[in-house]
């Protein structure tokens, strides 16, 4: 008989993620919307010009293999190169990249993926929107990817937040995943990441539209997330307590309702059962089957929590809107430079040492409506962001990872230095285009992203 899982096993899961510095890697995930160029509507899941057809061509032309669920294709995998293409609930296509040892490898990976996708899109007359929230599509326009976990989530989401279905189907993000060496290292990195999330994410604001018009915000995606599920999304107050550690994150996750468990390839809905109750009492399904918790259940449950920074066997920075290749690389670069250099990390920790949870939440709100004009303590925002960029640049130079042209990883920060210098995020540029060049006709956005 298998040993029953305990809370200490759950904490050990995080401890097992600790890696020596020389083994630290960089992982990126980026999503985008696909649309038909003849009608500017989202690409459906199935049909002659569809996600299924995109996958079929990627399989036949490149090294991808299908990921199936009940005989339906729901993703692709490249096992040899440790990467996947997955689907979000509304058909957003996502590259879940490999664990790269430096940013130059990350760049090569993303560039290669984009070339493959462009090849397929050209064949099918499809375009891509690299943006955080779909600019004019309504929820009813979005396809429904037939993954069983999404079916369960679609039923659950409206009960916990008014924008849960919008989050699932109409948002797109870029994410960076980085490692930690110990619990102490995790604590510092996690706190710094949570505190800086509003500021870093601001430079990537890229979703000012909702249903064809300006929303009044630079990131409508961020607003949608605020009304998704307050128990599992947003900023985590306990991260700012001195007692924060693997155990406190475990306690947080234990008390959040589970969506489902997975057995023999099938999802079983668990009806608001918390992981704590599952751990203590197991779960009895409608069919009478009884299940007890295992470590795979814990791993699955952790993937259904959506805070701005998420802990697994690595740390995920989740606050940025989706963007183009330069922005993806910039996001990976700034976080790598800040967190993978002890000097830069310590300096960031000093900067945020007196910031409170309430400060962070308010900063997030004010930045989204006021941008560079927002007030925060005694800082001038452009100067604070410049200081963070300089710290990241120092961290990347200190890593001394060069490409074939003898360039260091700090080359990927150039886009952000320009954003801060001009005090214009991608959203600012979109708003300007919409108001002046496009005569407020949102359909121009499709040629803007595919010129």
C-alpha positions as CSV (number, residue, x, y, z in Angstrom):
1,X,0.0,0.0,0.0
2,X,1.3,3.5,-0.9
3,X,2.3,5.8,1.9
4,X,-0.3,8.5,2.5
5,X,0.7,11.9,1.4
6,X,1.4,14.5,4.2
7,X,1.9,18.2,4.4
8,X,5.7,17.7,4.7
9,X,5.6,15.8,1.4
10,X,4.0,18.9,-0.2
11,X,6.7,21.2,1.2
12,X,9.4,18.7,0.1
13,X,8.0,19.1,-3.4
14,X,9.2,22.8,-3.4
15,X,12.5,21.9,-1.7
16,X,13.2,19.5,-4.5
17,X,13.1,22.4,-6.9
18,X,16.2,23.9,-5.5
19,X,19.1,23.9,-7.9
20,X,22.7,24.9,-7.8
21,X,23.4,28.3,-9.5
22,X,25.3,26.7,-12.4
23,X,22.1,24.7,-13.2
24,X,19.7,27.6,-13.3
25,X,17.7,27.9,-16.5
26,X,15.4,30.4,-18.2
27,X,11.9,29.3,-19.4
28,X,9.5,31.4,-21.4
29,X,5.8,30.9,-22.3
30,X,4.1,33.2,-24.7
31,X,0.6,33.2,-26.1
32,X,-1.0,34.9,-29.2
33,X,-4.3,35.0,-30.9
34,X,-4.8,33.8,-34.5
35,X,-7.3,35.2,-37.0
36,X,-8.5,34.7,-40.5
37,X,-7.3,37.5,-42.8
38,X,-10.4,37.4,-44.9
39,X,-12.8,38.1,-42.0
40,X,-10.6,39.2,-39.0
41,X,-12.3,36.6,-36.8
42,X,-10.6,34.1,-34.5
43,X,-9.4,30.9,-36.0
44,X,-11.8,28.1,-35.0
45,X,-10.6,24.9,-33.4
46,X,-11.6,22.6,-36.3
47,X,-12.2,23.0,-40.0
48,X,-10.3,23.7,-43.3
49,X,-8.6,26.8,-41.8
50,X,-8.3,26.0,-38.2
51,X,-6.0,25.2,-35.2
52,X,-6.3,21.5,-36.1
53,X,-5.1,22.3,-39.6
54,X,-2.2,24.4,-38.3
55,X,-1.2,21.5,-36.1
56,X,-1.4,19.1,-39.0
57,X,1.0,21.2,-41.1
58,X,3.4,21.8,-38.2
59,X,3.5,18.0,-37.7
60,X,4.1,17.3,-41.4
61,X,6.7,20.0,-42.0
62,X,8.6,20.1,-38.7
63,X,9.6,17.9,-35.7
64,X,6.3,18.2,-33.7
65,X,4.3,15.3,-32.5
66,X,0.6,15.4,-31.5
67,X,-0.7,15.6,-27.9
68,X,-4.1,13.9,-27.9
69,X,-7.0,13.8,-25.4
70,X,-9.8,11.4,-26.2
71,X,-8.6,11.3,-29.8
72,X,-8.7,15.1,-30.2
73,X,-5.5,17.0,-30.8
74,X,-4.9,19.6,-28.0
75,X,-1.3,20.4,-28.5
76,X,2.1,19.5,-29.9
77,X,5.3,18.3,-28.4
78,X,9.0,18.3,-29.4
79,X,10.4,15.8,-26.9
80,X,13.9,16.0,-28.2
81,X,14.0,19.8,-27.6
82,X,11.9,19.8,-24.4
83,X,9.2,22.1,-25.6
84,X,5.5,22.1,-26.3
85,X,2.8,24.0,-28.2
86,X,-0.3,24.2,-26.2
87,X,-3.8,25.8,-26.4
88,X,-5.5,28.1,-24.0
89,X,-9.3,27.8,-23.7
90,X,-10.1,30.3,-26.5
91,X,-7.7,29.0,-29.0
92,X,-4.7,31.2,-28.0
93,X,-1.7,29.3,-29.2
94,X,1.2,29.1,-26.8
95,X,4.8,28.1,-27.0
96,X,5.9,26.5,-23.7
97,X,9.6,26.7,-24.3
98,X,12.6,24.6,-23.2
99,X,14.7,25.3,-20.1
100,X,17.5,27.4,-21.7
101,X,20.8,28.1,-20.0
102,X,21.1,31.6,-21.5
103,X,19.0,34.2,-23.2
104,X,20.7,33.7,-26.6
105,X,19.2,30.1,-26.6
106,X,15.8,31.6,-25.7
107,X,16.0,34.0,-28.6
108,X,16.9,31.2,-31.1
109,X,14.0,29.1,-29.8
110,X,11.4,31.9,-30.1
111,X,12.7,33.0,-33.5
112,X,12.6,29.4,-34.8
113,X,9.0,28.9,-33.5
114,X,7.8,32.2,-35.0
115,X,9.3,31.2,-38.4
116,X,7.5,27.9,-38.3
117,X,4.2,29.5,-37.3
118,X,4.6,32.2,-40.0
119,X,5.2,29.5,-42.6
120,X,1.9,27.8,-41.6
121,X,0.0,31.0,-41.3
122,X,1.1,32.1,-44.8
123,X,-0.2,28.8,-46.2
124,X,-3.6,29.2,-44.6
125,X,-3.9,33.0,-45.0
126,X,-4.0,33.4,-41.2
127,X,-2.5,36.3,-39.1
128,X,-1.4,36.6,-35.5
129,X,-2.2,39.2,-32.8
130,X,0.6,39.6,-30.3
131,X,-1.5,41.5,-27.8
132,X,-2.8,41.0,-24.2
133,X,-6.5,41.2,-24.8
134,X,-8.4,40.6,-28.1
135,X,-9.2,44.1,-29.4
136,X,-12.7,43.6,-30.8
137,X,-13.9,40.0,-30.4
138,X,-16.7,39.3,-27.9
139,X,-16.7,36.2,-25.7
140,X,-19.3,34.7,-28.0
141,X,-16.9,35.0,-30.9
142,X,-14.2,32.9,-29.3
143,X,-13.7,29.2,-30.1
144,X,-13.9,26.6,-27.3
145,X,-10.8,24.3,-27.2
146,X,-12.2,20.8,-26.3
147,X,-9.9,20.1,-23.3
148,X,-11.8,18.4,-20.5
149,X,-10.1,20.6,-17.8
150,X,-11.4,23.6,-19.6
151,X,-14.9,22.3,-19.7
152,X,-14.8,22.0,-15.9
153,X,-13.3,25.4,-15.5
154,X,-15.9,27.0,-17.8
155,X,-18.6,25.8,-15.4
156,X,-16.8,26.9,-12.3
157,X,-15.5,30.3,-13.3
158,X,-18.8,32.3,-13.4
159,X,-19.4,31.3,-9.8
160,X,-16.3,33.1,-8.5
161,X,-15.8,36.1,-10.7
162,X,-17.6,38.1,-13.4
163,X,-14.6,38.0,-15.8
164,X,-13.4,34.4,-15.4
165,X,-14.6,33.3,-18.8
166,X,-13.0,36.4,-20.4
167,X,-9.8,35.6,-18.7
168,X,-9.9,32.1,-20.1
169,X,-10.8,33.0,-23.7
170,X,-9.8,36.6,-24.4
171,X,-6.5,37.2,-22.7
172,X,-2.9,36.4,-23.7
173,X,0.3,36.7,-21.7
174,X,4.0,36.2,-21.7
175,X,5.6,34.4,-18.8
176,X,9.1,33.9,-17.5
177,X,10.2,31.0,-15.3
178,X,13.4,31.2,-13.2
179,X,15.0,28.9,-10.6
180,X,16.0,29.2,-7.0
181,X,18.8,27.6,-5.0
182,X,17.2,27.3,-1.6
183,X,14.3,28.4,0.5
184,X,16.2,31.5,1.5
185,X,16.9,32.3,-2.1
186,X,13.3,31.6,-3.1
187,X,12.0,33.9,-0.4
188,X,14.0,36.9,-1.6
189,X,13.3,36.3,-5.3
190,X,9.6,35.7,-4.7
191,X,9.2,38.9,-2.6
192,X,11.2,41.0,-5.1
193,X,9.2,39.6,-8.0
194,X,5.9,40.2,-6.3
195,X,6.8,43.8,-5.3
196,X,8.2,44.7,-8.7
197,X,5.5,43.0,-10.8
198,X,3.4,46.2,-11.3
199,X,6.4,48.2,-12.5
200,X,7.9,45.5,-14.7
201,X,4.5,44.6,-16.2
202,X,3.8,48.3,-16.9
203,X,6.6,48.4,-19.6
204,X,4.7,45.6,-21.4
205,X,1.2,47.1,-21.3
206,X,-0.2,46.0,-24.6
207,X,-4.0,45.7,-24.4
208,X,-5.8,49.1,-24.3
209,X,-8.9,47.9,-26.2
210,X,-12.1,46.1,-25.4
211,X,-14.7,45.2,-28.0
212,X,-13.5,47.7,-30.6
213,X,-12.9,50.8,-28.5
214,X,-10.4,52.2,-26.0
215,X,-11.0,50.9,-22.6
216,X,-9.5,53.8,-20.7
217,X,-6.7,51.4,-19.4
218,X,-3.3,50.5,-20.8
219,X,-3.9,46.8,-20.0
220,X,-7.5,45.6,-20.1
221,X,-6.1,42.2,-19.6
222,X,-5.0,43.2,-16.1
223,X,-8.5,44.5,-15.3
224,X,-10.0,41.2,-16.4
225,X,-7.7,39.3,-14.0
226,X,-8.9,41.4,-11.1
227,X,-12.4,39.9,-11.5
228,X,-11.5,36.3,-12.2
229,X,-11.2,34.5,-8.9
230,X,-9.9,36.4,-5.8
231,X,-9.0,33.2,-4.0
232,X,-6.4,32.2,-6.5
233,X,-5.4,35.3,-8.5
234,X,-3.7,38.6,-7.9
235,X,-1.1,39.7,-5.3
236,X,-0.3,37.6,-2.2
237,X,-0.2,39.6,1.0
238,X,1.6,36.8,3.0
239,X,4.7,37.1,0.8
240,X,5.5,40.4,2.6
241,X,5.6,38.7,6.0
242,X,8.9,37.8,7.5
243,X,7.6,34.3,8.1
244,X,7.0,33.7,4.4
245,X,8.6,30.4,3.3
246,X,7.7,27.1,1.5
247,X,5.3,26.2,4.3
248,X,3.3,29.4,4.1
249,X,2.9,29.0,0.3
250,X,1.8,25.4,1.0
251,X,-0.8,26.5,3.5
252,X,-2.1,29.0,1.0
253,X,-2.4,26.4,-1.7
254,X,-4.0,23.8,0.7
255,X,-7.0,26.1,1.3
256,X,-7.9,26.9,-2.3
257,X,-10.7,24.8,-3.9
258,X,-9.5,22.2,-6.4
259,X,-11.0,22.2,-9.9
260,X,-10.4,18.5,-10.5
261,X,-8.2,15.5,-10.2
262,X,-6.8,13.4,-13.0
263,X,-7.0,9.6,-13.1
264,X,-6.2,7.3,-16.0
265,X,-6.2,10.3,-18.4
266,X,-9.7,11.5,-17.3
267,X,-10.6,14.5,-15.2
268,X,-12.9,14.1,-12.2
269,X,-14.5,17.3,-11.0
270,X,-14.1,17.7,-7.2
271,X,-16.9,20.3,-6.4
272,X,-15.1,22.9,-4.3
273,X,-13.0,20.4,-2.3
274,X,-9.9,22.1,-0.9
275,X,-6.6,20.3,-1.2
276,X,-6.4,20.3,2.6
277,X,-9.7,18.3,2.8
278,X,-8.6,16.0,0.0
279,X,-5.3,15.3,1.8
280,X,-7.1,14.5,5.1
281,X,-10.2,12.7,3.9
282,X,-9.7,11.7,0.2
283,X,-12.5,12.2,-2.3
284,X,-15.5,10.0,-3.1
285,X,-16.8,10.4,-6.6
286,X,-20.4,10.2,-7.8
287,X,-19.7,6.7,-9.1
288,X,-18.6,5.6,-5.6
289,X,-14.9,5.5,-6.3
290,X,-12.6,6.8,-3.6
291,X,-9.4,8.6,-4.3
292,X,-6.5,9.6,-2.1
293,X,-4.1,12.5,-2.8
294,X,-0.8,11.9,-4.5
295,X,2.0,14.2,-5.5
296,X,0.8,14.4,-9.1
297,X,-2.5,15.8,-7.7
298,X,-0.5,18.5,-5.8
299,X,1.4,19.4,-9.0
300,X,-1.8,19.7,-11.0
301,X,-3.5,21.8,-8.3
302,X,-0.5,24.2,-8.2
303,X,-1.0,24.8,-11.9
304,X,-4.5,26.0,-11.3
305,X,-3.4,28.8,-9.0
306,X,-3.0,32.1,-10.8
307,X,-1.2,34.7,-8.6
308,X,1.0,37.4,-10.2
309,X,4.0,35.3,-9.1
310,X,3.5,31.6,-8.8
311,X,5.6,28.9,-7.1
312,X,6.2,25.5,-8.5
313,X,9.7,23.9,-8.6
314,X,10.7,27.3,-10.0
315,X,9.3,30.8,-9.8
316,X,6.9,32.1,-12.5
317,X,6.5,35.8,-13.3
318,X,3.0,36.0,-14.7
319,X,2.1,39.8,-14.9
320,X,2.9,40.8,-18.5
321,X,0.7,41.2,-21.5
322,X,1.6,39.2,-24.6
323,X,3.9,40.9,-27.1
324,X,6.1,40.4,-30.0
325,X,9.5,38.7,-30.1
326,X,11.4,41.7,-28.9
327,X,9.1,42.1,-25.9
328,X,9.3,38.4,-25.0
329,X,13.0,38.6,-25.0
330,X,12.9,41.9,-23.0
331,X,10.7,40.3,-20.3
332,X,13.0,37.3,-20.0
333,X,16.1,39.6,-19.9
334,X,14.9,42.0,-17.2
335,X,13.9,39.3,-14.8
336,X,17.0,37.2,-15.5
337,X,19.3,40.2,-14.9
338,X,17.5,41.1,-11.7
339,X,17.1,37.7,-10.1
340,X,20.2,35.7,-11.3
341,X,22.7,38.3,-10.0
342,X,23.1,38.3,-6.3
343,X,24.3,42.0,-6.4
344,X,21.2,43.0,-8.4
345,X,18.8,40.9,-6.4
346,X,20.1,42.3,-3.1
347,X,19.8,45.9,-4.5
348,X,16.2,45.2,-5.5
349,X,15.4,43.8,-2.1
350,X,16.8,47.0,-0.5
351,X,14.6,49.1,-2.8
352,X,11.4,47.3,-2.0
353,X,12.2,46.6,1.7
354,X,9.8,49.2,3.0
355,X,7.0,48.7,0.4
356,X,3.8,47.1,1.8
357,X,1.3,44.8,0.2
358,X,-1.1,47.7,0.1
359,X,1.5,49.8,-1.7
360,X,1.8,47.2,-4.4
361,X,-1.9,46.8,-5.0
362,X,-2.4,50.5,-5.3
363,X,0.6,50.9,-7.6
364,X,-0.8,48.3,-9.9
365,X,-4.1,50.2,-10.1
366,X,-2.7,53.6,-10.6
367,X,-0.1,52.5,-13.3
368,X,-2.8,51.0,-15.4
369,X,-4.8,54.2,-15.6
370,X,-2.1,56.8,-15.4
371,X,1.0,55.1,-16.8
372,X,4.2,57.1,-16.3
373,X,2.3,59.9,-14.6
374,X,1.3,57.8,-11.7
375,X,2.5,58.8,-8.2
376,X,4.3,56.3,-6.1
377,X,6.0,57.4,-2.8
378,X,8.7,59.9,-3.6
379,X,9.8,58.2,-6.8
380,X,9.7,59.6,-10.3
381,X,8.6,56.4,-12.1
382,X,10.9,56.8,-15.1
383,X,13.9,57.1,-12.8
384,X,12.9,54.1,-10.7
385,X,12.4,52.0,-13.9
386,X,15.8,53.2,-15.2
387,X,17.4,52.1,-12.0
388,X,15.8,48.7,-12.3
389,X,17.0,48.4,-15.9
390,X,20.5,49.4,-14.9
391,X,20.5,46.8,-12.2
392,X,19.3,44.2,-14.7
393,X,22.0,45.2,-17.2
394,X,24.6,44.9,-14.5
395,X,23.3,41.4,-13.7
396,X,23.3,40.3,-17.3
397,X,26.9,41.6,-17.9
398,X,28.0,39.9,-14.8
399,X,26.7,36.6,-16.2
400,X,29.0,37.0,-19.2
401,X,27.0,34.8,-21.6
402,X,27.9,35.7,-25.2
403,X,26.4,34.7,-28.5
404,X,28.2,33.9,-31.7
405,X,28.7,37.7,-32.4
406,X,30.3,38.1,-29.0
407,X,27.3,40.0,-27.7
408,X,26.2,39.8,-24.0
409,X,22.6,39.1,-22.9
410,X,22.0,42.8,-22.1
411,X,21.3,43.4,-25.8
412,X,17.8,42.2,-25.1
413,X,17.1,45.1,-22.8
414,X,17.3,47.7,-25.5
415,X,13.6,47.8,-26.2
416,X,12.9,48.6,-22.5
417,X,15.4,51.4,-22.4
418,X,13.6,53.0,-25.3
419,X,10.2,52.5,-23.7
420,X,11.4,54.3,-20.5
421,X,13.3,57.0,-22.4
422,X,10.2,57.9,-24.5
423,X,7.7,57.1,-21.7
424,X,5.6,55.1,-24.1
425,X,4.6,51.5,-23.6
426,X,3.3,49.4,-26.5
427,X,-0.2,50.3,-25.3
428,X,0.6,54.0,-25.6
429,X,1.7,53.4,-29.2
430,X,-1.5,51.5,-30.0
431,X,-3.7,54.3,-28.5
432,X,-1.8,56.8,-30.6
433,X,-2.3,54.8,-33.8
434,X,-6.0,54.2,-33.1
435,X,-6.7,57.9,-32.4
436,X,-4.7,59.4,-35.2
437,X,-3.7,57.1,-38.0
438,X,-6.6,54.6,-37.9
439,X,-9.4,57.2,-37.4
440,X,-10.7,55.0,-34.6
441,X,-11.3,52.0,-36.9
442,X,-10.1,49.0,-34.8
443,X,-9.9,46.8,-37.9
444,X,-6.6,48.5,-38.8
445,X,-5.0,46.6,-35.9
446,X,-5.0,43.4,-38.0
447,X,-2.7,44.9,-40.6
448,X,-0.7,46.7,-37.9
449,X,0.3,43.3,-36.4
450,X,0.8,41.7,-39.8
451,X,2.5,44.3,-42.0
